[in-house]
Structure formats: C-alpha cells, structure tokens
Amino acid sequence: MIPSFAFDPRRSMSFTRTLLLATALCAATTAGRAADEPDLARGAAVTVIAAAKQCFADTVDVAGLLLPREEVSIRPDRPGMKVAEVMVDAGENVTAGQILARLTSPEGGSVQIQATVAGLVSASSAVVGTIASGKGEALFSIISRSEFDFIGQVPTRDLPKLKANQTVKIKVIGTGELDAKVRRVASSVEPNSQLGQVVVSLNAARRLMTNSYARATIKTGESCGIALPLTAILYSSGGTVVQVVRRHRIETRRVEVGLMATGRVEIREGLNEGDIVVARAGALLREGDPVRPVTSSADKQ
C-alpha cells in the first residue's frame, strides 16, 4: 500500500523562502568578489618579504686609548755613569737579558745595561756622552711582553651589562680590528662625568702604540626573534608600525622594536614568523589599500 502525504502549503512556502535566501546570499558573495577583482587588479605592485627569525648581538660601544699593561723602567745602579754605547732604540722588541747599552764610570770601568723583561722598548733617553742617573729619567722603558690594555669610559647605564671575560672587538686606526676580552670593570663612577672605567686585555701579535685612539664593541648578550629590514619600519605619531599584506590588502600593524644590526631590526612584539610585510613601507600605502605583492629576490633566496 503506497502511503499518501497531505500537501502542506505552509511548509512549501518556508522551503521556497529558504531557497530564495540562499540564492540571494550566493549572488551577493559572487558580486562582492567580482567587485573586488578590479580593485585588486588596479592595486599597486609592492615588494614584500616574509618575517623571519634572526639573532642579534647585544653590544656596548666604548671609546678609549691603548695603554701599556705593565711598563718597566731601566736605570743604572750607580750614579755618575756616562753612556758609551747604545745598542737598541725605542720601538724595538727585546728579550730578557738583552744588552741595551754600555756605560763607563769615571774610574774607567764599564757596565752593561740589560733588559730585565722581554717586550717593546717604548722610550729611550740614552744618548752617547750623556750622564745616566739612577734616580732621574729612565734610560729605557720597556712594555712588558708587549702587552697593551684598552682603557675606556662607559656611561653609568651600561656598566651593569659589563663583566670580566666578555668578548670584545677593538678597532685601532692604522691597525685594524683586534680580538680582546674584558679584564676589569670599575665598581664606581667618576662623580662629574658619571663615567666608569672598563679595562680590556688585548692579545695582538701586531705592533701597537701607546695612547692610540680605539673603539671597542663589547658583546654583552644575544637576542633571537623576528627580524625585518629597517626599510620596512614606519615611525608615526601613533608609534612604530609595519605594513602587513593580508588577502592582497594593506594592514597597518603596530610593533615593538629591539636591537639593530647590519640594516635589520629585531621585532619583539606585533609580528609572527612568516607574516608577509611590505619591504619598503611608505605613507602612500594606507589601511585597506589593494596591492599586488611581489616577493623580493633576497626573500626568494
């Protein structure tokens, strides 16, 4: 027996209304997409990059001078000795026990002046015919083992970051870059300048000169996170922002920046790894503008 169903006009009308509503929504969505497509086609082509992770060294930059770590003065034991012969000049390296000069006494005897340490002869007052004194100016000054220290002045705010054995890069005019380590950090500051002293040990085979000006970069730590080129950052009255591309449109996003190095900046808050960002942000791009993103050649690599 075939069951029969009674026709319910109310149910039929409800179904019809639902079908019409769904059709209208579909048509509106299609129309919206069609309206967006011309806008996107007219959007400006912008170079974009993907936010990626990078480590930044936290550093303190210091200016200062190179000074001998230990300087030894060489004088005769007896007064009234005359310089008869000079074997070395300032600027020469000597070994411990090497003869530096020969002196004669009024009685006719002679004495040899020897280096008590190995190192660099930093100064010499020895001139043939002059009288050498046991208390006055030294005949020779020797920088023990040719070792120098970098002496720098550090602002109070940076002193707590420094400690012994931190890695240092020192640039000396005419010498280049040298590797070094922090040897000592002052426990107090000069009251007028509010600067504290840092002493850095140099381990250089190259010849250095006393009182040479130098700059030191002291590594105090490291921070790893999201990074962008500086060109992607905009500084506005509302804060620091970047221009993110989402669904082919500009989204202005506020970020917190941190350390900087080699033309790139650390982004501490506001971005996730992989976010697509305009490589050269500018005021011509505004919130919601349609764009055609083009991946930069550097990002492709």
C-alpha positions as CSV (number, residue, x, y, z in Angstrom):
1,M,0.0,0.0,0.0
2,I,1.5,3.4,-1.1
3,P,1.4,5.9,1.8
4,S,-0.2,9.2,0.9
5,F,1.1,12.6,2.1
6,A,-1.1,15.6,2.6
7,F,0.1,18.8,0.9
8,D,1.1,21.4,3.5
9,P,1.2,24.9,1.8
10,R,2.9,26.5,4.8
11,R,5.8,24.0,4.6
12,S,6.2,24.6,0.9
13,M,6.3,28.4,1.4
14,S,9.0,28.1,4.1
15,F,11.2,25.9,1.9
16,T,10.8,28.4,-1.0
17,R,11.8,31.3,1.1
18,T,14.9,29.4,2.4
19,L,15.9,28.6,-1.2
20,L,15.5,32.2,-2.3
21,L,17.6,33.5,0.6
22,A,20.4,31.1,-0.1
23,T,20.4,32.0,-3.8
24,A,20.5,35.7,-2.9
25,L,23.4,35.3,-0.5
26,C,25.4,33.3,-3.1
27,A,24.7,36.0,-5.7
28,A,25.8,38.7,-3.3
29,T,29.1,36.9,-2.5
30,T,29.8,36.4,-6.1
31,A,29.1,40.0,-6.9
32,G,31.4,41.1,-4.0
33,R,34.2,39.0,-5.3
34,A,33.7,40.3,-8.8
35,A,33.7,43.9,-7.4
36,D,37.0,43.2,-5.5
37,E,38.8,41.8,-8.5
38,P,39.0,45.1,-10.5
39,D,40.3,46.8,-7.3
40,L,43.0,44.2,-6.8
41,A,43.9,44.4,-10.4
42,R,44.4,48.1,-10.0
43,G,46.4,47.7,-6.8
44,A,50.0,48.9,-6.7
45,A,52.7,46.3,-7.1
46,V,54.7,46.2,-3.8
47,T,57.8,44.2,-2.9
48,V,57.2,42.0,0.1
49,I,59.2,39.8,2.4
50,A,58.4,37.1,4.9
51,A,59.2,37.9,8.6
52,A,61.9,35.5,9.6
53,K,63.9,34.8,12.7
54,Q,67.4,36.2,13.4
55,C,69.8,36.5,16.3
56,F,71.1,40.0,17.3
57,A,74.1,40.6,19.5
58,D,73.5,43.0,22.4
59,T,76.6,45.2,22.5
60,V,78.1,48.3,24.2
61,D,80.3,50.6,22.2
62,V,83.1,52.3,24.0
63,A,85.8,54.8,23.0
64,G,89.2,54.9,24.7
65,L,93.0,54.7,24.5
66,L,95.6,51.9,24.3
67,L,98.0,51.9,27.3
68,P,100.8,49.5,28.4
69,R,99.6,46.9,30.8
70,E,103.0,47.0,32.6
71,E,105.9,49.3,31.9
72,V,109.4,48.7,33.3
73,S,112.0,51.4,33.8
74,I,115.6,50.6,33.3
75,R,118.3,52.7,35.1
76,P,121.9,52.2,36.2
77,D,122.6,51.1,39.8
78,R,125.3,53.7,40.3
79,P,125.1,57.5,39.7
80,G,127.7,59.3,37.6
81,M,127.9,56.8,34.8
82,K,128.4,58.0,31.2
83,V,126.7,56.4,28.2
84,A,129.4,55.0,26.0
85,E,127.3,52.9,23.6
86,V,123.6,52.4,22.8
87,M,122.5,49.0,21.3
88,V,118.7,49.5,20.9
89,D,116.3,52.3,20.1
90,A,112.7,53.0,21.0
91,G,110.3,50.8,19.1
92,E,112.4,47.7,19.1
93,N,111.4,44.4,20.7
94,V,114.0,43.0,23.1
95,T,114.4,39.8,25.1
96,A,115.0,39.4,28.8
97,G,118.7,39.8,29.5
98,Q,119.5,41.5,26.1
99,I,122.2,44.2,26.4
100,L,120.6,47.7,25.8
101,A,123.6,50.0,26.4
102,R,127.2,50.2,27.8
103,L,128.1,52.7,30.4
104,T,131.5,53.8,31.7
105,S,132.5,55.1,35.1
106,P,134.9,57.9,35.9
107,E,137.3,55.3,37.2
108,G,137.5,53.7,33.8
109,G,135.3,50.7,34.4
110,S,132.3,49.8,32.3
111,V,128.8,48.4,33.0
112,Q,126.3,46.8,30.6
113,I,122.6,47.7,31.0
114,Q,120.4,44.7,30.3
115,A,116.6,44.3,29.8
116,T,115.0,42.9,32.9
117,V,111.9,41.7,30.9
118,A,111.1,40.9,27.3
119,G,108.9,43.3,25.5
120,L,108.7,46.5,23.4
121,V,111.1,49.4,24.1
122,S,108.6,52.3,24.4
123,A,111.1,55.1,25.2
124,S,114.8,55.7,25.5
125,S,116.8,58.7,26.8
126,A,120.2,57.0,26.3
127,V,122.5,59.3,24.2
128,V,126.2,58.6,23.9
129,G,128.2,61.0,26.1
130,T,125.4,61.9,28.5
131,I,125.4,61.1,32.2
132,A,122.9,58.4,33.3
133,S,121.2,58.8,36.6
134,G,119.9,56.2,38.9
135,K,117.0,58.4,40.1
136,G,116.1,60.7,37.2
137,E,114.7,59.8,33.8
138,A,114.9,56.2,32.9
139,L,117.5,55.2,30.3
140,F,114.9,52.8,28.8
141,S,111.2,52.0,29.3
142,I,110.0,48.5,28.2
143,I,106.4,47.5,27.8
144,S,106.5,44.0,29.4
145,R,105.7,41.3,27.0
146,S,104.5,44.0,24.6
147,E,101.0,43.8,26.2
148,F,98.5,46.6,26.0
149,D,95.2,47.3,27.6
150,F,92.3,49.3,26.1
151,I,91.1,51.8,28.7
152,G,87.5,53.0,28.0
153,Q,85.0,55.2,29.7
154,V,81.5,53.8,30.0
155,P,78.2,55.6,30.8
156,T,76.6,54.5,34.1
157,R,73.6,52.9,32.4
158,D,75.9,50.5,30.5
159,L,78.2,49.5,33.4
160,P,75.8,46.8,34.9
161,K,75.9,45.0,31.5
162,L,79.7,44.5,31.6
163,K,81.7,41.7,33.3
164,A,85.0,40.0,33.0
165,N,85.8,37.7,30.0
166,Q,83.2,39.2,27.7
167,T,84.1,39.1,24.0
168,V,85.4,42.4,22.6
169,K,86.2,43.7,19.1
170,I,88.6,46.6,19.1
171,K,89.2,48.8,16.0
172,V,92.5,50.7,16.1
173,I,93.3,53.4,13.5
174,G,96.1,52.1,11.2
175,T,96.0,48.6,12.7
176,G,92.5,47.2,12.0
177,E,90.3,45.0,14.2
178,L,91.6,43.1,17.1
179,D,90.1,40.4,19.3
180,A,90.1,41.1,23.1
181,K,88.3,40.3,26.4
182,V,87.1,42.4,29.3
183,R,89.6,42.2,32.1
184,R,88.2,44.5,34.7
185,V,85.1,46.7,35.2
186,A,85.1,49.7,37.6
187,S,83.0,49.4,40.8
188,S,82.4,53.1,40.9
189,V,82.0,56.1,38.5
190,E,83.7,59.5,38.3
191,P,81.3,61.9,40.0
192,N,81.5,64.8,37.5
193,S,81.2,62.8,34.2
194,Q,79.3,59.8,35.6
195,L,81.5,57.5,33.6
196,G,83.1,54.3,34.8
197,Q,86.3,52.6,33.6
198,V,86.5,49.3,31.7
199,V,89.8,47.6,31.1
200,V,90.1,45.3,28.1
201,S,93.1,42.9,27.5
202,L,94.5,42.9,24.0
203,N,96.1,39.7,22.6
204,A,97.7,41.1,19.4
205,A,100.8,40.0,17.6
206,R,100.7,43.3,15.7
207,R,102.7,46.3,16.9
208,L,100.6,48.8,18.8
209,M,101.5,52.3,20.0
210,T,100.9,53.9,23.4
211,N,98.0,56.4,23.6
212,S,96.5,55.2,20.2
213,Y,92.8,56.0,19.9
214,A,90.5,53.0,19.6
215,R,86.8,52.0,19.7
216,A,85.6,48.8,21.4
217,T,82.4,46.8,20.8
218,I,81.7,44.6,23.8
219,K,79.2,41.8,23.4
220,T,77.0,41.6,26.5
221,G,74.4,39.1,25.3
222,E,72.3,37.9,22.4
223,S,68.6,38.1,21.5
224,C,66.9,35.9,18.9
225,G,63.5,36.7,17.4
226,I,61.6,38.0,14.4
227,A,63.6,40.4,12.2
228,L,62.9,42.9,9.4
229,P,65.0,45.3,7.3
230,L,64.9,48.9,8.6
231,T,63.2,49.9,5.4
232,A,60.0,48.0,6.5
233,I,59.6,50.1,9.6
234,L,57.5,53.3,9.8
235,Y,57.8,55.7,12.7
236,S,54.5,57.6,13.1
237,S,52.8,59.7,15.8
238,G,50.9,56.5,16.8
239,G,54.0,54.5,17.3
240,T,56.2,52.2,15.3
241,V,54.3,50.3,12.6
242,V,54.8,47.9,9.7
243,Q,52.5,47.3,6.7
244,V,51.4,43.7,6.5
245,V,49.7,42.3,3.4
246,R,46.7,40.1,4.1
247,R,44.3,38.9,1.3
248,H,46.1,41.4,-1.0
249,R,45.3,44.4,1.1
250,I,47.4,46.6,3.4
251,E,47.0,46.1,7.2
252,T,48.9,48.6,9.4
253,R,50.2,46.8,12.4
254,R,51.9,48.3,15.4
255,V,55.1,46.6,16.5
256,E,57.8,46.9,19.3
257,V,61.3,47.0,18.0
258,G,64.5,45.9,19.8
259,L,68.1,45.5,18.8
260,M,69.5,46.6,15.4
261,A,72.4,45.3,13.3
262,T,73.5,45.4,9.7
263,G,70.4,47.2,8.4
264,R,68.0,44.9,10.2
265,V,65.9,45.4,13.3
266,E,64.5,43.0,15.9
267,I,60.7,42.9,16.2
268,R,59.8,41.9,19.8
269,E,56.0,42.2,19.5
270,G,53.4,42.5,16.8
271,L,54.5,40.0,14.2
272,N,54.7,36.3,13.7
273,E,57.2,34.3,11.7
274,G,56.0,34.1,8.1
275,D,53.9,37.3,8.1
276,I,54.1,39.0,4.7
277,V,55.4,42.6,5.1
278,V,56.0,45.4,2.7
279,A,59.7,45.6,2.3
280,R,59.8,49.4,1.8
281,A,56.9,50.8,3.8
282,G,55.7,54.3,2.9
283,A,53.0,56.9,3.5
284,L,51.5,56.3,0.1
285,L,50.0,53.0,1.2
286,R,47.1,53.2,3.5
287,E,45.0,50.8,5.6
288,G,42.9,48.6,3.3
289,D,44.6,49.6,0.0
290,P,44.6,46.7,-2.5
291,V,48.1,45.7,-3.6
292,R,49.8,43.1,-5.8
293,P,52.6,41.6,-3.7
294,V,55.9,40.8,-5.4
295,T,58.4,38.7,-3.4
296,S,61.8,40.3,-3.2
297,S,64.8,38.5,-4.8
298,A,66.5,38.3,-1.4
299,D,63.5,36.6,0.2
300,K,63.4,34.1,-2.6
301,Q,66.9,33.1,-1.8
